[in-house]
Protein backbone atom coordinates (compact mmCIF):
# COMPACT_ATOMS: atom_id res chain seq x y z
CA UNK A 1 0.00 0.00 0.00
CA UNK A 2 3.01 2.26 -0.23
CA UNK A 3 1.73 3.42 -3.62
CA UNK A 4 -1.35 5.03 -1.98
CA UNK A 5 -1.17 8.67 -0.84
CA UNK A 6 -3.96 10.32 1.15
CA UNK A 7 -4.35 14.06 0.74
CA UNK A 8 -6.88 16.66 1.87
CA UNK A 9 -8.90 17.99 -1.07
CA UNK A 10 -11.39 20.81 -1.55
CA UNK A 11 -14.98 19.61 -1.18
CA UNK A 12 -15.88 20.98 -4.61
CA UNK A 13 -13.30 18.57 -6.09
CA UNK A 14 -14.75 15.51 -4.31
CA UNK A 15 -15.79 12.90 -6.90
CA UNK A 16 -19.56 12.56 -6.45
CA UNK A 17 -19.69 9.15 -8.16
CA UNK A 18 -17.36 7.78 -5.49
CA UNK A 19 -19.33 9.29 -2.58
CA UNK A 20 -22.55 7.87 -4.07
CA UNK A 21 -21.17 4.35 -3.49
CA UNK A 22 -21.56 4.93 0.25
CA UNK A 23 -24.58 7.26 0.28
CA UNK A 24 -27.28 7.23 -2.43
CA UNK A 25 -28.54 10.73 -1.55
CA UNK A 26 -27.05 13.57 -3.59
CA UNK A 27 -28.83 16.01 -1.27
CA UNK A 28 -27.25 14.53 1.87
CA UNK A 29 -23.81 14.49 0.23
CA UNK A 30 -24.21 18.13 -0.77
CA UNK A 31 -25.10 19.09 2.81
CA UNK A 32 -22.17 17.39 4.50
CA UNK A 33 -19.63 18.40 1.87
CA UNK A 34 -20.32 22.04 2.87
CA UNK A 35 -19.25 21.42 6.48
CA UNK A 36 -16.87 18.47 6.22
CA UNK A 37 -13.23 17.93 5.39
CA UNK A 38 -12.49 15.66 2.42
CA UNK A 39 -9.53 13.34 2.11
CA UNK A 40 -8.78 11.38 -1.05
CA UNK A 41 -6.63 8.28 -1.52
CA UNK A 42 -4.58 8.50 -4.71
CA UNK A 43 -2.85 5.76 -6.62
CA UNK A 44 -0.82 7.83 -9.04
CA UNK A 45 -3.26 10.43 -10.40
CA UNK A 46 -6.35 8.30 -9.79
CA UNK A 47 -8.63 8.78 -6.78
CA UNK A 48 -9.27 5.24 -5.52
CA UNK A 49 -11.00 6.10 -2.26
CA UNK A 50 -11.99 8.94 0.02
CA UNK A 51 -13.61 9.94 3.26
CA UNK A 52 -15.41 12.99 4.59
CA UNK A 53 -15.02 13.86 8.27
CA UNK A 54 -17.03 16.37 10.29
CA UNK A 55 -16.19 17.84 13.67
CA UNK A 56 -19.33 17.39 15.82
CA UNK A 57 -17.81 19.27 18.78
CA UNK A 58 -14.22 19.87 19.95
CA UNK A 59 -13.87 16.31 21.27
CA UNK A 60 -16.03 14.32 18.79
CA UNK A 61 -15.59 13.84 15.04
CA UNK A 62 -17.52 11.65 12.62
CA UNK A 63 -16.54 9.94 9.41
CA UNK A 64 -19.70 10.81 7.52
CA UNK A 65 -18.80 9.08 4.24
CA UNK A 66 -16.08 6.62 3.34
CA UNK A 67 -15.89 4.95 -0.05
CA UNK A 68 -13.46 2.93 -2.13
CA UNK A 69 -13.79 2.61 -5.91
CA UNK A 70 -15.38 -0.73 -6.75
CA UNK A 71 -12.37 -2.01 -8.70
CA UNK A 72 -10.10 -1.22 -5.71
CA UNK A 73 -12.22 -2.73 -2.92
CA UNK A 74 -10.95 -5.52 -0.66
CA UNK A 75 -7.35 -4.39 -1.08
CA UNK A 76 -6.84 -2.59 2.24
CA UNK A 77 -7.61 0.94 1.04
CA UNK A 78 -10.61 1.32 3.38
CA UNK A 79 -8.43 0.37 6.34
CA UNK A 80 -5.83 2.94 5.21
CA UNK A 81 -8.54 5.62 5.06
CA UNK A 82 -9.76 4.82 8.58
CA UNK A 83 -6.16 4.75 9.86
CA UNK A 84 -5.56 8.14 8.26
CA UNK A 85 -8.65 9.61 9.95
CA UNK A 86 -7.50 8.26 13.34
CA UNK A 87 -3.98 9.63 12.81
CA UNK A 88 -5.34 13.07 11.91
CA UNK A 89 -7.69 13.09 14.92
CA UNK A 90 -4.83 12.27 17.29
CA UNK A 91 -3.28 15.63 16.29
CA UNK A 92 -6.41 17.48 17.50
CA UNK A 93 -8.54 17.62 20.65
CA UNK A 94 -10.81 14.84 19.31
CA UNK A 95 -11.24 11.98 21.79
CA UNK A 96 -14.02 9.99 20.05
CA UNK A 97 -14.44 9.14 16.38
CA UNK A 98 -17.91 8.12 15.20
CA UNK A 99 -19.11 6.37 12.08
CA UNK A 100 -22.62 5.35 11.11
CA UNK A 101 -23.85 2.66 8.76
CA UNK A 102 -27.12 1.01 7.89
CA UNK A 103 -28.54 -2.02 9.64
CA UNK A 104 -28.43 -3.81 6.27
CA UNK A 105 -24.75 -2.99 5.65
CA UNK A 106 -23.43 -6.28 6.97
CA UNK A 107 -19.91 -6.10 5.52
CA UNK A 108 -19.49 -2.47 6.62
CA UNK A 109 -20.53 -3.36 10.19
CA UNK A 110 -17.89 -6.10 10.22
CA UNK A 111 -15.28 -3.78 8.67
CA UNK A 112 -15.72 -1.02 11.27
CA UNK A 113 -15.56 -3.50 14.14
CA UNK A 114 -12.34 -4.96 12.69
CA UNK A 115 -10.99 -1.38 12.71
CA UNK A 116 -11.71 -1.18 16.46
CA UNK A 117 -15.07 0.62 16.44
CA UNK A 118 -17.78 -0.53 18.86
CA UNK A 119 -21.53 -0.23 18.45
CA UNK A 120 -22.64 2.76 20.50
CA UNK A 121 -26.30 3.34 19.65
CA UNK A 122 -29.02 2.90 17.06
CA UNK A 123 -30.91 5.72 15.35
CA UNK A 124 -34.20 3.94 14.70
CA UNK A 125 -35.86 4.58 11.32
CA UNK A 126 -33.11 7.04 10.29
CA UNK A 127 -33.13 5.93 6.65
CA UNK A 128 -36.93 5.82 6.51
CA UNK A 129 -37.19 9.41 7.78
CA UNK A 130 -34.23 10.93 5.90
CA UNK A 131 -34.18 9.23 2.49
CA UNK A 132 -36.88 9.54 -0.16
CA UNK A 133 -36.27 6.12 -1.71
CA UNK A 134 -36.15 2.84 0.17
CA UNK A 135 -32.67 1.32 0.34
CA UNK A 136 -32.12 -2.45 0.21
CA UNK A 137 -28.84 -4.27 0.78
CA UNK A 138 -28.29 -7.98 1.21
CA UNK A 139 -32.06 -8.50 0.79
CA UNK A 140 -32.72 -6.33 3.90
CA UNK A 141 -34.39 -2.93 3.99
CA UNK A 142 -32.05 -0.30 5.39
CA UNK A 143 -34.08 1.32 8.17
CA UNK A 144 -31.82 2.07 11.14
CA UNK A 145 -28.49 3.85 11.44
CA UNK A 146 -26.01 1.86 13.53
CA UNK A 147 -23.61 4.30 15.17
CA UNK A 148 -20.17 3.00 16.09
CA UNK A 149 -17.45 4.80 17.99
CA UNK A 150 -13.75 4.53 18.62
CA UNK A 151 -11.85 6.12 21.51
CA UNK A 152 -8.91 8.15 20.21
CA UNK A 153 -6.00 7.48 22.55
CA UNK A 154 -2.79 9.48 22.69
N, CA, C and O of each residue as an XYZ file, in Angstrom:
616
protein
N       0.802     -1.198      0.000
C       0.000      0.000      0.000
C       0.851      1.270      0.000
O       0.338      2.374      0.186
N       2.123      1.103     -0.205
C       3.011      2.262     -0.230
C       2.753      3.155     -1.441
O       3.205      4.299     -1.485
N       2.020      2.623     -2.426
C       1.729      3.419     -3.618
C       0.479      4.281     -3.444
O       0.087      4.986     -4.374
N      -0.155      4.236     -2.268
C      -1.351      5.034     -1.984
C      -0.955      6.252     -1.154
O      -0.273      6.124     -0.137
N      -1.386      7.433     -1.597
C      -1.172      8.665     -0.844
C      -2.529      9.261     -0.512
O      -3.407      9.322     -1.372
N      -2.709      9.703      0.734
C      -3.963     10.316      1.153
C      -3.717     11.795      1.380
O      -2.838     12.191      2.145
N      -4.519     12.607      0.691
C      -4.354     14.063      0.744
C      -5.700     14.724      0.989
O      -6.739     14.227      0.553
N      -5.672     15.866      1.699
C      -6.879     16.664      1.870
C      -7.183     17.334      0.542
O      -6.284     17.825     -0.140
N      -8.481     17.348      0.176
C      -8.900     17.994     -1.067
C     -10.048     18.946     -0.775
O     -10.732     18.813      0.240
N     -10.256     19.905     -1.667
C     -11.394     20.806     -1.550
C     -12.677     20.028     -1.803
O     -12.719     19.150     -2.664
N     -13.720     20.352     -1.053
C     -14.976     19.611     -1.182
C     -15.586     19.738     -2.575
O     -16.289     18.833     -3.024
N     -15.330     20.835     -3.254
C     -15.877     20.980     -4.613
C     -15.140     20.100     -5.630
O     -15.573     19.981     -6.776
N     -14.037     19.490     -5.217
C     -13.300     18.567     -6.087
C     -13.575     17.099     -5.734
O     -13.027     16.190     -6.358
N     -14.429     16.879     -4.727
C     -14.746     15.510     -4.309
C     -15.535     14.805     -5.404
O     -16.549     15.330     -5.863
N     -15.089     13.625     -5.833
C     -15.795     12.904     -6.899
C     -17.134     12.346     -6.408
O     -17.172     11.401     -5.621
N     -18.215     12.938     -6.878
C     -19.556     12.563     -6.454
C     -19.851     11.090     -6.704
O     -20.481     10.436     -5.872
N     -19.403     10.560     -7.842
C     -19.685      9.155     -8.165
C     -19.088      8.208     -7.128
O     -19.639      7.137     -6.873
N     -17.979      8.593     -6.538
C     -17.359      7.779     -5.487
C     -18.170      7.884     -4.194
O     -18.450      6.867     -3.559
N     -18.547      9.092     -3.800
C     -19.334      9.285     -2.579
C     -20.696      8.594     -2.669
O     -21.228      8.131     -1.660
N     -21.254      8.525     -3.871
C     -22.550      7.870     -4.065
C     -22.491      6.360     -3.814
O     -23.530      5.732     -3.610
N     -21.302      5.773     -3.826
C     -21.167      4.351     -3.494
C     -21.540      4.098     -2.033
O     -22.031      3.023     -1.689
N     -21.304      5.095     -1.177
C     -21.563      4.933      0.254
C     -22.853      5.605      0.704
O     -23.374      5.289      1.773
N     -23.368      6.524     -0.094
C     -24.580      7.261      0.276
C     -25.338      7.584     -1.000
O     -24.838      8.347     -1.827
N     -26.554      7.014     -1.190
C     -27.281      7.229     -2.432
C     -27.959      8.599     -2.550
O     -28.581      8.881     -3.574
N     -27.854      9.445     -1.540
C     -28.542     10.733     -1.552
C     -27.608     11.874     -1.951
O     -26.713     12.251     -1.194
N     -27.825     12.412     -3.138
C     -27.048     13.569     -3.586
C     -27.270     14.764     -2.661
O     -26.353     15.544     -2.402
N     -28.502     14.894     -2.167
C     -28.827     16.005     -1.268
C     -28.029     15.903      0.032
O     -27.449     16.889      0.487
N     -28.001     14.717      0.623
C     -27.249     14.528      1.868
C     -25.760     14.787      1.642
O     -25.112     15.448      2.454
N     -25.226     14.271      0.549
C     -23.811     14.488      0.234
C     -23.523     15.978      0.101
O     -22.530     16.472      0.636
N     -24.381     16.689     -0.605
C     -24.208     18.134     -0.771
C     -24.176     18.871      0.561
O     -23.384     19.794      0.749
N     -25.048     18.455      1.491
C     -25.101     19.094      2.808
C     -23.820     18.864      3.597
O     -23.257     19.809      4.150
N     -23.348     17.608      3.658
C     -22.169     17.390      4.501
C     -20.870     17.797      3.837
O     -19.879     18.029      4.528
N     -20.845     17.890      2.518
C     -19.626     18.399      1.875
C     -19.382     19.861      2.254
O     -18.233     20.299      2.313
N     -20.449     20.617      2.511
C     -20.317     22.035      2.873
C     -19.641     22.222      4.231
O     -18.971     23.228      4.459
N     -19.818     21.244      5.141
C     -19.253     21.416      6.477
C     -18.165     20.418      6.835
O     -17.602     20.483      7.928
N     -17.862     19.495      5.931
C     -16.872     18.470      6.221
C     -15.518     18.735      5.591
O     -15.353     19.640      4.774
N     -14.562     17.926      5.992
C     -13.228     17.926      5.390
C     -13.088     16.654      4.571
O     -13.412     15.564      5.044
N     -12.606     16.792      3.350
C     -12.491     15.662      2.425
C     -11.034     15.228      2.289
O     -10.122     16.050      2.202
N     -10.851     13.919      2.273
C      -9.528     13.337      2.114
C      -9.612     12.252      1.051
O     -10.457     11.361      1.134
N      -8.751     12.324      0.065
C      -8.783     11.377     -1.048
C      -7.534     10.510     -1.047
O      -6.429     10.972     -0.763
N      -7.743      9.235     -1.375
C      -6.635      8.281     -1.521
C      -6.293      8.213     -3.005
O      -7.146      7.909     -3.838
N      -5.050      8.497     -3.320
C      -4.584      8.496     -4.709
C      -3.663      7.321     -4.957
O      -2.814      6.996     -4.127
N      -3.831      6.701     -6.076
C      -2.854      5.757     -6.624
C      -2.424      6.424     -7.929
O      -3.149      6.404     -8.923
N      -1.244      7.006     -7.903
C      -0.823      7.830     -9.036
C      -1.723      9.060     -9.090
O      -1.851      9.782     -8.101
N      -2.343      9.297    -10.239
C      -3.257     10.434    -10.396
C      -4.714     10.053    -10.185
O      -5.594     10.910    -10.265
N      -4.982      8.781     -9.919
C      -6.353      8.301     -9.785
C      -6.809      8.313     -8.335
O      -6.094      7.854     -7.444
N      -8.016      8.844     -8.104
C      -8.630      8.783     -6.782
C      -9.256      7.399     -6.664
O     -10.148      7.047     -7.436
N      -8.782      6.611     -5.689
C      -9.268      5.238     -5.518
C     -10.134      5.087     -4.271
O     -10.760      4.047     -4.065
N     -10.167      6.122     -3.448
C     -10.995      6.098     -2.258
C     -11.008      7.467     -1.616
O     -10.193      8.331     -1.943
N     -11.945      7.656     -0.694
C     -11.992      8.935      0.015
C     -12.868      8.833      1.244
O     -13.662      7.904      1.394
N     -12.706      9.815      2.124
C     -13.613      9.940      3.257
C     -13.867     11.406      3.532
O     -13.070     12.281      3.193
N     -15.025     11.646      4.170
C     -15.409     12.985      4.591
C     -15.596     12.922      6.099
O     -16.336     12.078      6.605
N     -14.923     13.816      6.814
C     -15.017     13.859      8.272
C     -15.574     15.212      8.708
O     -15.263     16.252      8.128
N     -16.404     15.165      9.744
C     -17.027     16.369     10.290
C     -16.711     16.434     11.776
O     -16.759     15.423     12.477
N     -16.390     17.622     12.244
C     -16.189     17.842     13.668
C     -17.562     18.115     14.278
O     -18.201     19.113     13.946
N     -18.016     17.235     15.166
C     -19.328     17.392     15.818
C     -19.244     18.365     16.982
O     -20.168     19.146     17.211
N     -18.142     18.320     17.716
C     -17.814     19.268     18.775
C     -16.304     19.125     18.983
O     -15.688     18.267     18.351
N     -15.691     19.932     19.845
C     -14.222     19.873     19.947
C     -13.638     18.498     20.273
O     -12.475     18.238     19.964
N     -14.428     17.610     20.895
C     -13.870     16.312     21.266
C     -14.453     15.138     20.480
O     -14.061     13.994     20.709
N     -15.383     15.402     19.556
C     -16.029     14.321     18.793
C     -16.043     14.662     17.298
O     -16.483     15.738     16.892
N     -15.549     13.715     16.496
C     -15.592     13.842     15.041
C     -16.324     12.629     14.484
O     -16.434     11.599     15.149
N     -16.822     12.758     13.260
C     -17.517     11.647     12.620
C     -17.038     11.490     11.182
O     -16.929     12.461     10.433
N     -16.759     10.253     10.820
C     -16.539      9.936      9.407
C     -17.942      9.803      8.828
O     -18.656      8.846      9.127
N     -18.328     10.752      8.010
C     -19.696     10.812      7.516
C     -19.865     10.051      6.198
O     -20.975      9.653      5.845
N     -18.767      9.854      5.477
C     -18.797      9.076      4.239
C     -17.400      8.512      4.026
O     -16.402      9.220      4.162
N     -17.348      7.253      3.698
C     -16.078      6.616      3.344
C     -16.383      5.656      2.197
O     -17.288      4.827      2.293
N     -15.628      5.776      1.127
C     -15.894      4.953     -0.053
C     -14.595      4.594     -0.753
O     -13.637      5.367     -0.769
N     -14.592      3.407     -1.329
C     -13.463      2.928     -2.131
C     -14.027      2.532     -3.491
O     -15.052      1.854     -3.571
N     -13.357      2.956     -4.557
C     -13.795      2.614     -5.914
C     -13.974      1.103     -6.026
O     -13.170      0.332     -5.503
N     -15.026      0.695     -6.707
C     -15.379     -0.727     -6.753
C     -14.232     -1.621     -7.211
O     -14.043     -2.708     -6.664
N     -13.467     -1.181     -8.203
C     -12.371     -2.013     -8.704
C     -11.133     -1.988     -7.798
O     -10.120     -2.612     -8.116
N     -11.214     -1.272     -6.676
C     -10.101     -1.221     -5.713
C     -10.517     -1.728     -4.326
O      -9.739     -1.647     -3.376
N     -11.737     -2.246     -4.213
C     -12.217     -2.732     -2.919
C     -11.543     -4.047     -2.532
O     -11.046     -4.794     -3.376
N     -11.546     -4.296     -1.235
C     -10.952     -5.520     -0.660
C      -9.443     -5.614     -0.881
O      -8.884     -6.702     -1.021
N      -8.800     -4.447     -0.909
C      -7.347     -4.391     -1.082
C      -6.666     -3.616      0.042
O      -5.475     -3.316     -0.043
N      -7.422     -3.287      1.101
C      -6.842     -2.591      2.241
C      -6.938     -1.078      2.204
O      -6.471     -0.412      3.128
N      -7.533     -0.518      1.160
C      -7.614      0.943      1.043
C      -8.563      1.522      2.087
O      -8.279      2.576      2.656
N      -9.682      0.856      2.348
C     -10.612      1.323      3.377
C      -9.939      1.400      4.735
O     -10.125      2.369      5.472
N      -9.167      0.394      5.063
C      -8.425      0.370      6.336
C      -7.419      1.525      6.387
O      -7.246      2.153      7.431
N      -6.760      1.800      5.261
C      -5.831      2.939      5.205
C      -6.562      4.258      5.450
O      -6.049      5.138      6.141
N      -7.759      4.391      4.882
C      -8.539      5.619      5.062
C      -8.933      5.800      6.526
O      -8.810      6.899      7.067
N      -9.401      4.742      7.166
C      -9.763      4.818      8.582
C      -8.525      5.135      9.419
O      -8.591      5.968     10.323
N      -7.411      4.491      9.133
C      -6.164      4.752      9.863
C      -5.729      6.199      9.704
O      -5.243      6.814     10.653
N      -5.906      6.745      8.502
C      -5.558      8.141      8.255
C      -6.434      9.063      9.099
O      -5.938     10.017      9.697
N      -7.732      8.782      9.148
C      -8.646      9.606      9.951
C      -8.235      9.572     11.423
O      -8.212     10.610     12.083
N      -7.916      8.401     11.933
C      -7.499      8.260     13.340
C      -6.214      9.051     13.587
O      -6.097      9.764     14.583
N      -5.257      8.917     12.676
C      -3.978      9.631     12.813
C      -4.202     11.147     12.831
O      -3.596     11.857     13.634
N      -5.060     11.631     11.957
C      -5.340     13.073     11.914
C      -6.046     13.533     13.189
O      -5.768     14.621     13.693
N      -6.952     12.716     13.708
C      -7.695     13.086     14.921
C      -6.778     13.137     16.139
O      -6.988     13.949     17.039
N      -5.773     12.285     16.173
C      -4.827     12.271     17.292
C      -4.072     13.595     17.398
O      -3.570     13.934     18.469
N      -3.987     14.342     16.301
C      -3.284     15.627     16.289
C      -4.184     16.775     16.733
O      -3.752     17.928     16.757
N      -5.436     16.468     17.087
C      -6.408     17.476     17.496
C      -6.890     17.174     18.915
O      -6.316     16.339     19.613
N      -7.945     17.860     19.323
C      -8.541     17.617     20.646
C      -9.604     16.517     20.609
O     -10.247     16.245     21.622
N      -9.792     15.885     19.448
C     -10.813     14.845     19.308
C     -10.453     13.624     20.156
O      -9.326     13.128     20.113
N     -11.429     13.155     20.922
C     -11.243     11.983     21.787
C     -12.102     10.801     21.349
O     -11.834      9.662     21.733
N     -13.149     11.068     20.536
C     -14.016      9.990     20.046
C     -14.278     10.205     18.561
O     -14.575     11.313     18.114
N     -14.159      9.115     17.812
C     -14.436      9.137     16.380
C     -15.661      8.263     16.145
O     -15.693      7.102     16.555
N     -16.661      8.821     15.489
C     -17.905      8.119     15.199
C     -17.978      7.740     13.731
O     -17.339      8.360     12.881
N     -18.762      6.720     13.450
C     -19.107      6.368     12.076
C     -20.477      5.694     12.142
O     -20.768      4.947     13.076
N     -21.300      5.962     11.155
C     -22.624      5.348     11.114
C     -22.790      4.547      9.837
O     -22.245      4.896      8.790
N     -23.553      3.466      9.940
C     -23.849      2.657      8.764
C     -25.225      2.042      8.927
O     -25.771      2.010     10.029
N     -25.772      1.565      7.855
C     -27.115      1.008      7.886
C     -27.178     -0.374      8.503
O     -26.204     -1.127      8.482
N     -28.332     -0.695      9.048
C     -28.542     -2.019      9.636
C     -28.376     -3.134      8.614
O     -28.095     -4.276      8.978
N     -28.547     -2.809      7.342
C     -28.432     -3.808      6.271
C     -27.020     -3.904      5.698
O     -26.750     -4.749      4.844
N     -26.126     -3.047      6.162
C     -24.753     -2.987      5.646
C     -23.862     -3.960      6.420
O     -23.009     -3.552      7.208
N     -24.076     -5.227      6.183
C     -23.429     -6.280      6.971
C     -21.904     -6.233      6.863
O     -21.216     -6.311      7.880
N     -21.373     -6.108      5.658
C     -19.911     -6.103      5.517
C     -19.297     -4.841      6.119
O     -18.192     -4.891      6.658
N     -20.005     -3.706      6.033
C     -19.490     -2.465      6.619
C     -19.471     -2.567      8.152
O     -18.528     -2.105      8.794
N     -20.511     -3.170      8.733
C     -20.526     -3.365     10.191
C     -19.329     -4.202     10.634
O     -18.676     -3.885     11.628
N     -19.049     -5.257      9.903
C     -17.895     -6.098     10.223
C     -16.593     -5.309     10.051
O     -15.706     -5.382     10.902
N     -16.481     -4.563      8.962
C     -15.278     -3.777      8.675
C     -14.969     -2.800      9.811
O     -13.845     -2.759     10.310
N     -15.970     -2.015     10.218
C     -15.723     -1.018     11.267
C     -15.327     -1.669     12.583
O     -14.482     -1.140     13.305
N     -15.927     -2.810     12.902
C     -15.563     -3.500     14.138
C     -14.138     -4.048     14.052
O     -13.418     -4.049     15.051
N     -13.723     -4.513     12.869
C     -12.342     -4.964     12.686
C     -11.364     -3.806     12.835
O     -10.205     -4.014     13.192
N     -11.827     -2.579     12.563
C     -10.992     -1.378     12.714
C     -10.983     -0.874     14.157
O     -10.318      0.116     14.463
N     -11.720     -1.553     15.047
C     -11.711     -1.180     16.459
C     -12.930     -0.414     16.941
O     -13.034     -0.111     18.129
N     -13.858     -0.092     16.040
C     -15.073      0.619     16.442
C     -15.998     -0.335     17.189
O     -16.001     -1.542     16.949
N     -16.788      0.238     18.107
C     -17.777     -0.533     18.857
C     -19.150      0.093     18.651
O     -19.276      1.312     18.541
N     -20.163     -0.741     18.600
C     -21.526     -0.233     18.445
C     -21.870      0.602     19.675
O     -21.711      0.158     20.812
N     -22.351      1.837     19.419
C     -22.641      2.765     20.505
C     -24.146      2.997     20.674
O     -24.645      3.068     21.797
N     -24.855      3.114     19.565
C     -26.297      3.340     19.647
C     -26.938      3.094     18.286
O     -26.256      2.903     17.279
N     -28.251      3.103     18.285
C     -29.022      2.899     17.056
C     -29.969      4.074     16.879
O     -30.704      4.432     17.799
N     -29.949      4.674     15.695
C     -30.909      5.724     15.351
C     -32.033      5.035     14.581
O     -31.929      4.813     13.374
N     -33.101      4.704     15.291
C     -34.200      3.941     14.697
C     -34.881      4.732     13.585
O     -35.139      5.928     13.718
N     -35.163      4.038     12.488
C     -35.861      4.583     11.316
C     -35.156      5.770     10.657
O     -35.797      6.546      9.948
N     -33.872      5.920     10.874
C     -33.108      7.035     10.295
C     -33.252      7.083      8.771
O     -33.511      8.146      8.207
N     -33.087      5.949      8.112
C     -33.130      5.935      6.652
C     -34.553      6.059      6.121
O     -34.750      6.528      5.000
N     -35.533      5.655      6.891
C     -36.932      5.819      6.507
C     -37.300      7.305      6.537
O     -37.973      7.805      5.636
N     -36.854      7.995      7.573
C     -37.193      9.411      7.776
C     -36.379     10.361      6.901
O     -36.869     11.431      6.539
N     -35.146      9.991      6.555
C     -34.232     10.929      5.904
C     -33.932     10.662      4.438
O     -33.238     11.454      3.801
N     -34.441      9.561      3.886
C     -34.179      9.233      2.486
C     -35.504      9.016      1.772
O     -36.390      8.325      2.275
N     -35.628      9.615      0.592
C     -36.881      9.539     -0.165
C     -37.160      8.137     -0.683
O     -38.300      7.672     -0.659
N     -36.113      7.467     -1.151
C     -36.269      6.123     -1.715
C     -35.825      5.075     -0.706
O     -34.864      5.269      0.038
N     -36.548      3.959     -0.700
C     -36.154      2.843      0.171
C     -34.823      2.273     -0.317
O     -34.570      2.187     -1.519
N     -33.983      1.887      0.637
C     -32.674      1.319      0.338
C     -32.689     -0.148      0.768
O     -33.110     -0.472      1.879
N     -32.230     -1.027     -0.115
C     -32.124     -2.450      0.209
C     -30.701     -2.904     -0.038
O     -30.105     -2.581     -1.066
N     -30.158     -3.654      0.908
C     -28.840     -4.270      0.779
C     -28.945     -5.675      1.348
O     -29.602     -5.893      2.366
N     -28.314     -6.599      0.707
C     -28.292     -7.977      1.213
C     -29.707     -8.517      1.449
O     -29.917     -9.343      2.337
N     -30.676     -8.050      0.655
C     -32.056     -8.496      0.793
C     -32.754     -7.942      2.030
O     -33.818     -8.435      2.405
N     -32.176     -6.927      2.673
C     -32.716     -6.330      3.900
C     -32.986     -4.854      3.646
O     -32.164     -4.164      3.042
N     -34.141     -4.365      4.109
C     -34.386     -2.931      3.987
C     -33.528     -2.187      5.001
O     -33.474     -2.548      6.176
N     -32.868     -1.157      4.531
C     -32.048     -0.304      5.388
C     -32.989      0.672      6.087
O     -33.549      1.569      5.456
N     -33.157      0.491      7.386
C     -34.077      1.320      8.171
C     -33.327      2.135      9.225
O     -33.532      3.342      9.353
N     -32.461      1.461      9.973
C     -31.822      2.074     11.138
C     -30.351      2.393     10.879
O     -29.656      1.679     10.157
N     -29.902      3.481     11.488
C     -28.486      3.849     11.437
C     -27.811      3.261     12.673
O     -28.189      3.568     13.803
N     -26.812      2.417     12.446
C     -26.013      1.857     13.533
C     -24.816      2.785     13.718
O     -23.999      2.936     12.811
N     -24.715      3.398     14.881
C     -23.607      4.300     15.175
C     -22.537      3.538     15.936
O     -22.815      2.883     16.940
N     -21.318      3.632     15.446
C     -20.172      3.000     16.088
C     -19.202      4.088     16.522
O     -19.164      5.167     15.931
N     -18.423      3.804     17.550
C     -17.451      4.796     17.994
C     -16.128      4.149     18.372
O     -16.055      2.970     18.716
N     -15.101      4.955     18.295
C     -13.747      4.531     18.617
C     -13.126      5.604     19.509
O     -13.159      6.789     19.178
N     -12.565      5.186     20.632
C     -11.851      6.125     21.510
C     -10.501      6.433     20.871
O      -9.761      5.527     20.486
N     -10.196      7.708     20.764
C      -8.907      8.151     20.214
C      -7.951      8.301     21.396
O      -8.129      9.177     22.242
N      -6.953      7.452     21.445
C      -6.002      7.477     22.552
C      -4.698      8.121     22.104
O      -4.277      7.966     20.957
N      -4.075      8.831     23.004
C      -2.790      9.482     22.688
C      -1.671      8.488     22.634
O      -0.525      8.862     22.381
